[in-house]
Amino acid sequence: MMEVVKENTYKTGEYFMTMRVAITGKRISPPLNESMEILGKKECLKRVKMKINSRFPASGDRSLL
C-alpha cells in the first residue's frame, strides 16, 4: 500500500485512515494489516469498492475499482 501512497503523493496518515474506515468501518480498530489478513483479499476489496461507490454514487468512472 505504501507504493500507492508514494505514487500518488497522498499523505500517509490520511490514506491509511481512509483505508481503515473503508475496511473496518471504524476510525479506531485493531491493526489494519492484521484486520486485512483476517478478512482476506476478496472481502477487503469488496469493502473498499462499497466505500468508493457510496462516496461517488453518480460517478460513471469505474477506473478506481
C-alpha angles and dihedrals in degrees: 000000000000088000089061091050093050097042092052098035092235120165105258097224094047093047095050093044089052090050091047092053093044093050104035101022091232139087090220115049143131114292110306097230092052092046090052092048092052094046094044131224097281094053093043092052090047091053094047091049091049090051092049091048092049091049095046105026096156095045116115090192106107094170091104090063 
